[in-house]
């Protein structure tokens, strides 16, 4: 999926030096390359193993340019978005594009929009969702696993907050990412790693916990069993801005929970029953 950027002819031209040096180059998790034909800024989305990229090209890639509003000039800047990501990630990318448009006064164009227009999140979500559906229908080799939309949104929300959670808790705590599991019947399960004795966060919608003991021994414990013994030692993050239920073990409660490991071992399930997949392999029902 490609979004093209245009500039009103009556306004100042694009200062590409400022765009590159003062914007692209200062955004974290961005990798910049260039050659004689194009400039590329690749934006990596932390904890999602997902990226998108901006290009500044020497030649226009807009088809049927002649029929577009002549009051706008093509900037030769475009953004290539992945075709098959969850809506939450799509919104993250579009939020950043919105920021870019506001800072540099860009208008945008997509081939499924009638003409050049100002950025509109709702319109683009609708357009790109249809494009995603068409792409997946046209590419059956791209395998996606459907889960409930609200559930997937909360999973993605937690994943996006991983870097912020230690400061929210205000404790020396580890916020581990989700581990997404798939069984032989393509059922999806969620887990998280807990290194025994380590203060750790526990996101919502867990089915298992990967309990990591000394000597790199990892046991897959059903969440009902884990909570049966450990929940009494847990705390809940009290922050209205987060909007999802996240529990955690601090240093003291995590050390107290060590004594339940032997009892948990009775309910261990083999990890060989599952394959690990990525969050971006999931899609809303």
NORRA-V766749 format. One record per residue. N is the residue number from 1. RES is the residue in one small letter. SS is DSSP state (A for helix, B for strand, O for the rest). Layout:
N:RES:SS
N:RES:SS
This chain:
1:x:O
2:x:B
3:x:B
4:x:B
5:x:B
6:x:B
7:x:B
8:x:B
9:x:O
10:x:O
11:x:O
12:x:O
13:x:O
14:x:O
15:x:O
16:x:A
17:x:A
18:x:A
19:x:A
20:x:A
21:x:A
22:x:A
23:x:A
24:x:A
25:x:A
26:x:A
27:x:O
28:x:O
29:x:O
30:x:B
31:x:B
32:x:B
33:x:B
34:x:B
35:x:O
36:x:O
37:x:O
38:x:B
39:x:B
40:x:B
41:x:B
42:x:B
43:x:B
44:x:B
45:x:B
46:x:O
47:x:O
48:x:O
49:x:O
50:x:B
51:x:B
52:x:B
53:x:B
54:x:B
55:x:B
56:x:B
57:x:B
58:x:O
59:x:O
60:x:O
61:x:O
62:x:O
63:x:O
64:x:O
65:x:A
66:x:A
67:x:A
68:x:O
69:x:O
70:x:O
71:x:O
72:x:B
73:x:B
74:x:B
75:x:B
76:x:B
77:x:B
78:x:B
79:x:B
80:x:B
81:x:O
82:x:O
83:x:O
84:x:O
85:x:O
86:x:O
87:x:A
88:x:A
89:x:A
90:x:A
91:x:A
92:x:A
93:x:A
94:x:A
95:x:A
96:x:A
97:x:A
98:x:A
99:x:A
100:x:A
101:x:A
102:x:A
103:x:A
104:x:A
105:x:O
106:x:O
107:x:B
108:x:B
109:x:B
110:x:O
111:x:O
112:x:O
113:x:O
114:x:O
115:x:O
116:x:O
117:x:B
118:x:O
119:x:O
120:x:O
121:x:A
122:x:A
123:x:A
124:x:A
125:x:A
126:x:A
127:x:A
128:x:A
129:x:A
130:x:A
131:x:A
132:x:A
133:x:A
134:x:A
135:x:A
136:x:A
137:x:A
138:x:A
139:x:O
140:x:O
141:x:O
142:x:O
143:x:O
144:x:O
145:x:B
146:x:B
147:x:B
148:x:O
149:x:A
150:x:A
151:x:A
152:x:A
153:x:A
154:x:A
155:x:A
156:x:A
157:x:A
158:x:A
159:x:A
160:x:A
161:x:A
162:x:A
163:x:A
164:x:A
165:x:A
166:x:A
167:x:A
168:x:A
169:x:A
170:x:O
171:x:O
172:x:O
173:x:O
174:x:B
175:x:O
176:x:O
177:x:O
178:x:B
179:x:B
180:x:B
181:x:B
182:x:B
183:x:O
184:x:O
185:x:O
186:x:O
187:x:O
188:x:B
189:x:B
190:x:B
191:x:B
192:x:B
193:x:B
194:x:B
195:x:B
196:x:O
197:x:O
198:x:O
199:x:O
200:x:B
201:x:B
202:x:B
203:x:O
204:x:O
205:x:O
206:x:O
207:x:O
208:x:B
209:x:B
210:x:B
211:x:B
212:x:B
213:x:O
214:x:A
215:x:A
216:x:A
217:x:O
218:x:B
219:x:B
220:x:B
221:x:B
222:x:B
223:x:A
224:x:A
225:x:A
226:x:A
227:x:A
228:x:A
229:x:A
230:x:A
231:x:A
232:x:A
233:x:A
234:x:O
235:x:B
236:x:B
237:x:O
238:x:O
239:x:O
240:x:O
241:x:O
242:x:O
243:x:O
244:x:O
245:x:O
246:x:O
247:x:B
248:x:B
249:x:B
250:x:O
251:x:A
252:x:A
253:x:A
254:x:A
255:x:A
256:x:A
257:x:A
258:x:A
259:x:A
260:x:A
261:x:A
262:x:A
263:x:A
264:x:A
265:x:A
266:x:A
267:x:A
268:x:B
269:x:B
270:x:O
271:x:A
272:x:A
273:x:A
274:x:O
275:x:B
276:x:B
277:x:B
278:x:O
279:x:A
280:x:A
281:x:A
282:x:B
283:x:B
284:x:B
285:x:O
